[in-house]
Amino acid sequence: MLALAGSFFMLLVISKYFKFLNSINAINRPSYGSITYPVAIYLCFIVFKSSGQVLYYYVPLIIFIISDPLAALVGIQTKWRPYTIYNERKTVGGSLAFLTSAFLLTYGIVYYNIEAEWYEVVFYSLTIACVSTVAEAISYKGLDNLLVPVACIITLYLLNF
């Protein structure tokens, strides 16, 4: 996994420097999102391997792989209730899309991977969704690709998984 993540990281750094892979790097603002992507994947893998708990791998990754682009898509399409944090424009619509998808994705993963009452699964999922939504909202320059998984891992740990 280290070789895969490391080579992907190097490819992204080189592509950013030499200005190729425009579908990834051609954005109108400074961003570290592409190079933090493989770092986040490897971090989740390390935490999963050391803990033995699959939730530490699947929950953070599925949220930042699905919820983050969904939030951007909804935010760009609707432009509903824009707000700015650290000179980064976000929208309430995008944040709600992130929150909703993060909750549903987490619920599905937690429901099938732990034995708990439905209301406990709802509590865990809602907590993780809220924390990851705040992490996405306060991140800037593409650092949400790292901040969201880290926030999920910390929340899972605090919830005793």
NUTIDO-200650 format. One record per residue (C-alpha): residue in three letters; x, y, z. Coordinates in Angstrom, 1 decimal, padded with zeros to 4 digits. Layout:
<rs>
+-----+--------+--------+--------+
| res |      X |      Y |      Z |
+-----+--------+--------+--------+
| Ala |      X |      Y |      Z |
...
+-----+--------+--------+--------+
</rs>
This chain:
<rs>
+-----+--------+--------+--------+
| res |      X |      Y |      Z |
+-----+--------+--------+--------+
| Met |  000.0 |  000.0 |  000.0 |
| Leu |  002.9 |  002.3 |  000.8 |
| Ala |  004.4 |  001.7 | -002.7 |
| Leu |  001.0 |  002.4 | -004.4 |
| Ala |  000.2 |  005.5 | -002.4 |
| Gly |  003.8 |  006.8 | -002.6 |
| Ser |  004.0 |  006.4 | -006.4 |
| Phe |  000.6 |  008.0 | -006.8 |
| Phe |  001.7 |  010.9 | -004.6 |
| Met |  004.9 |  011.3 | -006.6 |
| Leu |  003.0 |  011.2 | -009.9 |
| Leu |  000.6 |  013.9 | -008.6 |
| Val |  003.5 |  016.1 | -007.4 |
| Ile |  005.3 |  015.8 | -010.7 |
| Ser |  002.1 |  016.5 | -012.7 |
| Lys |  001.5 |  019.6 | -010.6 |
| Tyr |  005.0 |  020.9 | -011.2 |
| Phe |  005.1 |  020.1 | -015.0 |
| Lys |  001.4 |  021.1 | -015.4 |
| Phe |  000.0 |  017.9 | -016.9 |
| Leu | -003.0 |  015.8 | -015.7 |
| Asn | -005.1 |  019.0 | -016.1 |
| Ser | -008.4 |  017.2 | -015.2 |
| Ile | -006.9 |  016.9 | -011.7 |
| Asn | -004.7 |  020.0 | -011.4 |
| Ala | -006.3 |  022.7 | -013.5 |
| Ile | -008.3 |  024.6 | -010.9 |
| Asn | -008.5 |  028.4 | -010.4 |
| Arg | -007.1 |  028.5 | -006.9 |
| Pro | -004.1 |  027.2 | -005.0 |
| Ser | -004.9 |  023.7 | -003.8 |
| Tyr | -003.1 |  020.8 | -002.1 |
| Gly | -006.1 |  018.5 | -002.6 |
| Ser | -004.6 |  016.2 | -005.2 |
| Ile | -001.4 |  015.5 | -003.3 |
| Thr | -003.1 |  015.0 |  000.0 |
| Tyr | -005.4 |  012.4 | -001.5 |
| Pro | -002.9 |  009.5 | -001.5 |
| Val | -001.6 |  010.6 |  001.9 |
| Ala | -005.2 |  010.3 |  003.3 |
| Ile | -005.6 |  006.8 |  001.8 |
| Tyr | -002.4 |  005.6 |  003.3 |
| Leu | -003.2 |  007.1 |  006.7 |
| Cys | -006.5 |  005.4 |  006.8 |
| Phe | -004.8 |  002.1 |  005.8 |
| Ile | -002.2 |  002.4 |  008.6 |
| Val | -004.9 |  003.2 |  011.2 |
| Phe | -007.0 |  000.2 |  010.0 |
| Lys | -004.0 | -002.2 |  010.1 |
| Ser | -002.9 | -001.1 |  013.5 |
| Ser | -006.5 | -001.2 |  015.0 |
| Gly | -007.9 | -004.2 |  013.0 |
| Gln | -011.2 | -002.2 |  012.7 |
| Val | -012.4 | -001.9 |  009.2 |
| Leu | -014.5 |  001.2 |  010.1 |
| Tyr | -011.2 |  003.2 |  010.3 |
| Tyr | -010.6 |  002.5 |  006.7 |
| Tyr | -014.0 |  002.5 |  005.0 |
| Val | -015.8 |  005.3 |  006.8 |
| Pro | -013.2 |  008.1 |  006.2 |
| Leu | -012.5 |  007.0 |  002.7 |
| Ile | -016.1 |  006.6 |  001.5 |
| Ile | -017.0 |  010.0 |  003.0 |
| Phe | -014.2 |  011.9 |  001.3 |
| Ile | -014.5 |  010.0 | -001.9 |
| Ile | -018.3 |  010.4 | -002.3 |
| Ser | -019.6 |  013.2 |  000.0 |
| Asp | -016.9 |  015.8 | -000.9 |
| Pro | -017.5 |  015.7 | -004.7 |
| Leu | -021.2 |  015.6 | -004.1 |
| Ala | -021.1 |  018.7 | -001.9 |
| Ala | -019.1 |  020.5 | -004.6 |
| Leu | -021.5 |  019.4 | -007.3 |
| Val | -024.6 |  020.5 | -005.3 |
| Gly | -022.9 |  023.7 | -004.2 |
| Ile | -021.9 |  024.7 | -007.8 |
| Gln | -025.3 |  023.7 | -009.2 |
| Thr | -027.5 |  025.3 | -006.6 |
| Lys | -025.4 |  028.1 | -005.2 |
| Trp | -027.9 |  028.0 | -002.3 |
| Arg | -026.8 |  030.2 |  000.7 |
| Pro | -023.2 |  030.9 |  000.0 |
| Tyr | -020.8 |  031.5 |  002.9 |
| Thr | -017.1 |  032.1 |  003.1 |
| Ile | -014.5 |  030.6 |  005.5 |
| Tyr | -010.8 |  031.4 |  005.1 |
| Asn | -011.6 |  033.1 |  001.7 |
| Glu | -013.0 |  029.8 |  000.5 |
| Arg | -016.6 |  029.9 | -000.9 |
| Lys | -018.9 |  027.2 |  000.2 |
| Thr | -022.7 |  026.9 |  000.2 |
| Val | -025.2 |  025.7 |  002.7 |
| Gly | -026.6 |  023.5 |  000.0 |
| Gly | -023.3 |  021.8 | -000.6 |
| Ser | -022.8 |  021.4 |  003.2 |
| Leu | -026.2 |  019.8 |  003.6 |
| Ala | -025.5 |  017.4 |  000.7 |
| Phe | -022.2 |  016.5 |  002.4 |
| Leu | -024.0 |  016.0 |  005.8 |
| Thr | -026.8 |  013.9 |  004.3 |
| Ser | -024.5 |  011.6 |  002.2 |
| Ala | -022.0 |  011.3 |  005.0 |
| Phe | -024.8 |  010.2 |  007.4 |
| Leu | -026.3 |  007.7 |  004.9 |
| Leu | -022.9 |  006.2 |  003.9 |
| Thr | -021.7 |  005.9 |  007.5 |
| Tyr | -025.0 |  004.4 |  008.6 |
| Gly | -024.7 |  001.7 |  006.0 |
| Ile | -021.1 |  000.9 |  006.9 |
| Val | -021.6 |  000.9 |  010.7 |
| Tyr | -024.9 | -001.0 |  010.5 |
| Tyr | -023.3 | -003.9 |  008.7 |
| Asn | -020.0 | -003.9 |  010.7 |
| Ile | -020.9 | -003.6 |  014.3 |
| Glu | -023.6 | -005.1 |  016.6 |
| Ala | -025.6 | -002.2 |  018.0 |
| Glu | -029.1 | -001.1 |  018.4 |
| Trp | -030.5 |  001.0 |  015.5 |
| Tyr | -030.5 |  004.2 |  017.6 |
| Glu | -026.9 |  003.7 |  018.5 |
| Val | -026.0 |  003.4 |  014.8 |
| Val | -028.0 |  006.6 |  014.1 |
| Phe | -026.1 |  008.4 |  016.9 |
| Tyr | -022.7 |  007.1 |  015.7 |
| Ser | -023.5 |  008.0 |  012.1 |
| Leu | -024.9 |  011.4 |  012.8 |
| Thr | -021.9 |  012.3 |  015.0 |
| Ile | -019.4 |  011.2 |  012.3 |
| Ala | -021.4 |  013.0 |  009.6 |
| Cys | -021.6 |  016.3 |  011.7 |
| Val | -017.9 |  016.2 |  012.6 |
| Ser | -016.8 |  015.5 |  009.0 |
| Thr | -019.1 |  018.2 |  007.6 |
| Val | -017.6 |  020.8 |  009.9 |
| Ala | -014.1 |  019.5 |  008.9 |
| Glu | -015.0 |  020.0 |  005.3 |
| Ala | -016.5 |  023.4 |  005.9 |
| Ile | -013.5 |  024.8 |  007.7 |
| Ser | -010.8 |  023.3 |  005.4 |
| Tyr | -009.2 |  025.3 |  002.7 |
| Lys | -006.8 |  024.9 | -000.2 |
| Gly | -007.9 |  021.3 | -000.8 |
| Leu | -006.9 |  020.2 |  002.6 |
| Asp | -010.3 |  018.7 |  003.2 |
| Asn | -008.9 |  015.5 |  001.5 |
| Leu | -006.8 |  015.1 |  004.6 |
| Leu | -008.8 |  016.9 |  007.2 |
| Val | -012.1 |  015.0 |  006.7 |
| Pro | -010.5 |  011.5 |  007.0 |
| Val | -008.5 |  012.6 |  010.1 |
| Ala | -011.7 |  014.0 |  011.7 |
| Cys | -013.5 |  010.7 |  011.0 |
| Ile | -010.7 |  008.7 |  012.4 |
| Ile | -010.6 |  010.8 |  015.6 |
| Thr | -014.4 |  010.7 |  015.9 |
| Leu | -014.4 |  006.9 |  015.5 |
| Tyr | -011.7 |  006.6 |  018.1 |
| Leu | -013.6 |  008.8 |  020.6 |
| Leu | -016.7 |  006.7 |  020.0 |
| Asn | -014.7 |  003.7 |  021.1 |
| Phe | -014.5 |  001.8 |  017.8 |
+-----+--------+--------+--------+
</rs>
